[in-house]
Amino acid sequence: MGGRTMWQRGIRLSAVLLALVLAACSSGNSTDTSSGSSPKPITLRVDLFGDFGYHDLYKQFEAQHPNVTIKEDIEAYADHHNNLVKHLAAGSGADDVVAIEVGYIAQFKAVPQQFVDLNKYGASSLKSQWLPWKWSQSLASNGAQIGLGTDIGSLAICYRRDLFKAAGLPTDRDKVSALWPDWQSFINTGQQYAAHAPSGTHFFDSGSNVYNAMIGQIDPAYYDQNGQTIVSSNPAVKQAWDLTMQGIAKNESAGLAAFSDDWNTGFKKGTFATVTCPAWMMGYIQGQAPKTKGQWDVAAVPGGGGNWGGSFLTIPTQSQHQKEAYELIKFLTSPSSQAFVFKQTGNLPSQPQLYSDPSISGFTNPFFNDAPVGQIFTDGAQKLEPQTLGPKQGDIQTAASNAIQSVEQGKKTPDEAWQQFLTDVQNLS
């Protein structure tokens, strides 16, 4: 899911995570069975950031495992990852199952002793179910697999048909896609929109969201293959920054911080015409603005391809119900469960066998004007080139978003904000 993902105010996890290398590990190997034939009743706690669409799946699992009760904890993105660091450092407090967003998985897999190696429960036999790069993202250097992948963030652009019509732009999704074969064309379209835009609206919601989509299509972006940060020396990063600044300077951005109250209100009131749309964003829009059904549609992302977001389900070694927790995450990430979640929330499966399933590739979403979202997002997933990620990916993304917002808020010039971004990146090393 994502994150969702690296848009919100982040935290620096690295110093604490380094300390965890020296932390002692708890065994947590209790199977919680009674001396009789019936398993002892247990409660599995699941810690997520946002709604992953698992509620009906929990009921199915509980029906199949009468001794298990599942309790879900949902935290804000930043709080979730921050609290996980604290729980790991303290040696207690972590739930049995904890979701980790892709922007932070490299940091947590650097301390594999804090997580159950899922291979000991047979996860390695399931490896072929996942996209190879998705499986590798949660594979620690010692060979331990610390998480099973949930979704990936194949990219598109969600747009408001009613606002496009009012601004004199085409509303048909194929014609809209043709407006922006690349990101410069996207910014140019923003000027066409602005010329006749309904009062009080902007072309896109947030400069950081447009920037992050561009970054999601670049490899390498923030890190090279040797794990070195290359933000200041990578011309593709600066190009994405400059294009974003161009759109902000032309008043195309509503200047809203993603996942803020104002951003949520913007969905409800229709104050922006487009939003960068990883597959999981569809569920977020539907949840925030249910009364806008039929006003939204889905077009191709400029440049094609790209990934933004996606998560993993892990089991901290603190869990006293590791075997049962593994059975749960195996179930939640199974092909049938991922297919179910996609139809409920839009979270795109990370298992490619589903992309040729007609119930997925042929799925249309009535909320988005019956857009063929199955085809749009699975096509994007198959074009997707995995990006090289580094241990401070999430922190760098947060630093970029903060710098862009400082420009939108009039606190810094684009040049000043760029220099601040580079300074923040340097301070992370």
Secondary structure, 3 states (H helix, E strand, C coil): CCCCCCCCCCCCCHHHHHHHCCCCCCCCCCCCECCCCCECCEEEEEEECCCCCCHHHHHHHHHHCCCEEEEEEECCHHHHHHHHHHHHHHCCCCCCEEEEEHHHHHHHCCCHHHECCHHHHCHHHHHHHCCHHHHHHCECCCCCECEEECEECEEEEEEEHHHHHHCCCCCCHHHHHHHCCCHHHHHHHHHHHHHCCCCCCEEECCHHHHHHHHHCCCCCCCECCCCCECCCCCHHHHHHHHHHHHHHHCCCECCCCCCCHHHHHHHHHCCEEEEEEECCHHHHHHHHCHHHCCCEEEECCCCCCCECCCEEEECECCCCCHHHHHHHHHHHCCHHHHHHHHHHHCCEECCHHHHHCHHHHCCCEHHHCCECHHHHHHHHHHHCCCCCCCCCHHHHHHHHHHHHHHHHCCCCCHHHHHHHHHHHHHHHC
